[in-house]
Amino acid sequence: MGGCRHRDANASVPLGRAGDGHRARGCSLRRRGDAERTATTTPDGRPSPSAAPDGQAGDAPTTSGAPRHFTIAASGDILLHSSVIADGKTTAAAKGAKGYEFGPMFDDVRSLISGADLAICHMETPISADDTQLTVPKTLSFNAPHEIAPALKDAGFDACDTASNHTFDRTLTGVDQTLDVLDAAGLGHSGSARNQADADNPPIYDVNVPGGVKVGHLAYSYTIYNNGGPNTQVPKEAPWLKSMLWPALSAADMIAAAHKLKERGANFVVVSIHWGDEYV
């Protein structure tokens, strides 16, 4: 598997441990079986799909019928201001390397991220495939070096949401490059999409724990444009991006999208939402 790009409406992205103790190519990772939390009920106390009787939609077989255990870690913004990019360049240069090195920035949280069975980041900005048109000082229009993606992978992240008010900072080219870079690093993604077919089929991640767990992932933003608006409009060349704007949808629309993921086999659905008042 060459990456995590979703290609089939009934397919899912595998997450597991490579047999030799190293991370496999694509989305195949590590995941322990001794998680710390049991996911058998929804947040409102109802039985979870994994506990539903009679093979209802979303069920997945277990080897023993016992509750399945898994943990999820999620982060806020991965947002590279020009000063962070400069630090990455300095770190690489200190090792005699060209480009950028962001791995050490995650050292203090690496064990927390990699210790979860599924770890999802919020990739706030576009990522450049060739490290051009990067963020410059004193601007709020962003573009991160592609070296951030393998650094996220190495830190333990399995996937990222790409829905934010900076999604379109580098236009549709930036949207596509971001997803290409994430694919190349073996990171799953939800939110922005290359076309309508991808937008209509958000990913389902196979979390490799005893009994197996399938986790669907939806991601929404209040706008795709820098400086906040307009919050229900998308460019004519990319009408499918409207499906990631929660102001353009109703709660029922988002719930329906979650149900579709359940119908495709997800036991649980995680929703990432970019919203709120700036700096509050």
C-alpha positions in Angstrom: 0.0 0.0 0.0 1.6 3.2 -1.1 -0.3 5.6 1.1 -3.6 6.4 2.9 -5.6 7.9 0.0 -9.1 6.6 0.2 -10.0 4.9 -3.1 -12.9 2.5 -2.6 -16.2 3.3 -0.9 -16.0 0.0 0.9 -12.3 0.1 1.7 -10.6 1.1 4.9 -7.2 2.3 5.9 -5.2 -0.4 7.9 -3.3 0.6 11.0 -1.2 -2.0 12.6 2.4 -3.0 13.7 4.9 -4.2 11.1 6.0 -7.7 12.0 9.7 -6.7 12.4 8.9 -4.0 14.9 9.4 -1.2 12.4 6.7 0.8 10.8 5.5 -0.7 7.6 5.0 1.3 4.4 1.8 3.2 3.8 -0.6 3.4 6.8 0.6 0.2 8.5 1.9 1.3 11.9 2.3 -0.1 15.4 -0.6 -0.4 17.8 -0.7 -2.1 21.2 -3.5 -4.2 22.4 -3.5 -3.2 26.1 -5.4 0.1 25.8 -6.5 2.0 28.8 -10.2 2.7 28.0 -13.1 0.5 27.0 -15.1 1.9 24.1 -18.5 0.1 24.5 -20.9 3.0 24.9 -21.4 6.3 23.1 -20.9 9.6 25.0 -24.6 9.7 25.9 -24.4 6.3 27.5 -26.1 4.3 24.7 -24.5 0.9 23.6 -21.9 1.5 21.0 -22.1 -0.2 17.6 -19.4 -2.6 18.7 -21.8 -3.8 21.4 -24.9 -3.9 19.2 -26.7 -7.2 19.0 -27.8 -9.3 16.0 -25.2 -8.1 13.5 -26.5 -4.6 13.1 -24.8 -2.2 10.7 -21.4 -1.3 11.9 -20.7 -4.5 13.8 -17.4 -6.2 13.3 -16.7 -9.8 14.6 -14.5 -10.3 17.6 -12.6 -13.4 18.4 -14.1 -13.9 21.8 -17.2 -11.7 22.1 -15.4 -9.7 24.8 -15.4 -5.8 24.7 -12.8 -4.4 22.4 -10.4 -1.8 23.9 -8.8 1.1 22.0 -7.5 4.6 22.7 -7.7 7.7 20.6 -5.3 10.7 20.8 -6.1 14.0 19.0 -4.2 17.2 18.7 -5.0 20.8 18.0 -3.3 22.9 15.3 -0.2 21.8 13.5 0.6 25.3 12.2 4.0 26.3 11.0 4.6 30.1 11.3 7.7 31.3 9.6 9.6 31.2 12.9 8.9 27.5 13.3 9.9 26.9 9.7 13.2 28.7 10.4 13.8 26.6 13.4 13.3 23.5 11.3 15.9 24.7 8.8 18.4 25.4 11.6 17.9 22.0 13.0 18.5 20.3 9.7 21.6 22.5 9.0 23.0 21.5 12.4 23.0 17.9 11.2 24.6 18.8 7.9 21.4 18.3 6.0 19.4 20.4 3.6 15.7 21.1 3.9 13.9 21.0 7.2 13.9 18.9 10.3 10.8 19.0 12.6 11.1 15.7 14.5 12.7 17.0 17.7 9.8 19.4 18.2 7.6 16.4 19.0 10.1 14.7 21.4 8.2 15.7 24.6 4.9 14.3 23.4 6.0 11.4 21.2 5.3 8.8 23.8 1.7 10.1 24.3 1.0 10.2 20.6 2.5 6.9 19.7 1.0 5.2 22.7 -2.5 5.6 21.5 -4.1 3.1 19.2 -5.3 5.8 16.8 -3.8 9.3 16.8 -5.2 12.2 14.7 -3.7 15.6 14.2 -5.3 18.8 13.0 -3.2 19.9 9.9 -4.1 23.5 9.9 -2.3 24.6 6.8 -1.4 23.5 3.3 1.8 21.5 2.8 4.1 22.2 -0.1 5.2 19.2 -2.2 8.4 21.0 -3.3 9.0 23.4 -0.4 8.1 26.5 -2.5 5.8 29.4 -1.7 6.3 28.7 2.0 5.0 30.9 4.8 6.8 34.2 5.0 7.1 36.5 8.1 4.2 38.7 9.2 1.6 37.0 7.1 -1.3 34.7 8.0 -1.3 32.9 4.7 0.5 29.6 5.3 2.3 26.8 3.5 4.4 24.2 5.4 7.5 22.3 4.1 6.7 18.7 3.2 9.1 17.5 5.9 6.4 18.1 8.4 4.5 15.1 7.2 7.1 12.4 8.0 7.8 14.2 11.3 4.1 13.8 12.2 4.2 10.1 11.1 7.3 9.5 13.2 5.8 11.2 16.2 3.0 8.6 16.1 0.2 10.2 14.2 -1.9 7.9 12.0 -4.1 10.6 10.3 -4.9 14.3 10.2 -7.9 16.4 9.5 -7.3 19.0 6.8 -10.4 21.2 7.4 -9.6 24.8 8.4 -9.8 28.4 7.4 -6.4 28.0 5.8 -7.3 25.0 3.6 -7.3 27.3 0.5 -4.3 29.4 1.3 -2.5 28.0 -1.7 -5.6 27.5 -3.8 -6.6 24.1 -5.2 -3.0 23.4 -6.0 -2.3 23.6 -2.3 -5.2 21.3 -1.4 -4.0 18.7 -3.8 -0.3 18.9 -2.7 -1.3 18.7 0.9 -3.1 15.4 0.3 -0.3 14.1 -1.9 2.3 14.8 0.8 0.2 13.2 3.5 -0.4 10.1 1.3 3.4 9.9 0.7 4.0 9.9 4.4 1.4 7.2 5.1 -1.0 9.5 6.9 -4.7 9.2 6.5 -6.8 12.4 6.1 -10.3 13.7 6.2 -11.7 17.1 5.4 -10.5 18.5 2.1 -10.6 16.3 -1.0 -9.3 16.2 -4.6 -12.7 15.6 -6.2 -16.3 14.8 -5.5 -15.8 11.0 -5.3 -13.2 11.4 -2.5 -15.4 14.0 -0.7 -18.3 11.6 -0.8 -16.2 8.8 0.8 -14.5 9.9 4.0 -12.0 7.4 5.3 -12.5 4.5 7.7 -9.3 3.5 9.6 -8.7 -0.1 10.6 -7.3 0.1 14.1 -5.3 -3.1 14.7 -6.2 -4.1 18.2 -7.5 -7.5 19.4 -10.9 -8.0 17.8 -10.3 -5.2 15.4 -12.0 -1.7 15.4 -13.0 0.4 12.4 -13.1 4.1 13.0 -14.7 6.5 10.5 -13.4 10.1 10.3 -15.3 13.2 9.3 -13.9 16.8 9.4 -15.5 20.2 8.9 -14.5 23.8 9.0 -16.4 27.1 9.3 -14.7 28.3 6.1 -11.8 27.3 3.8 -10.6 30.9 3.3 -8.0 32.9 5.2 -9.4 35.7 7.5 -12.6 33.8 8.1 -15.0 34.2 5.2 -17.1 33.8 3.2 -18.1 30.8 5.3 -20.4 28.9 2.9 -18.7 29.6 -0.5 -16.2 27.5 -2.4 -14.4 28.2 -5.7 -16.3 27.2 -8.8 -13.5 24.8 -9.8 -13.9 22.8 -6.5 -17.6 22.6 -5.6 -17.0 19.4 -3.6 -15.2 21.4 -0.9 -18.6 22.7 0.2 -19.2 19.3 1.9 -16.5 20.2 4.5 -18.2 23.5 5.5 -20.4 23.0 8.5 -22.2 26.4 8.1 -23.4 25.1 4.7 -24.8 21.9 6.3 -27.4 21.0 9.0 -26.7 18.9 12.0 -28.8 16.3 10.2 -26.5 16.4 7.2 -23.5 15.6 9.4 -25.3 12.9 11.3 -26.3 11.4 8.0 -22.7 11.4 6.9 -21.8 9.5 10.1 -24.5 7.0 9.5 -23.1 6.4 6.0 -19.8 5.6 7.5 -21.5 3.2 9.9 -23.2 1.5 6.9 -19.8 1.1 5.3 -18.6 -0.7 8.3 -17.3 1.8 10.8 -17.8 0.9 14.5 -17.2 4.4 15.7 -17.1 7.8 14.0 -14.8 10.6 15.0 -15.8 14.2 14.0 -13.2 17.0 13.8 -14.7 20.5 13.7 -12.8 23.7 13.2 -14.9 26.5 14.8 -15.0 29.2 17.4 -13.9 32.7 18.1 -10.3 33.4 17.2 -8.0 33.6 20.3 -10.9 32.7 22.7 
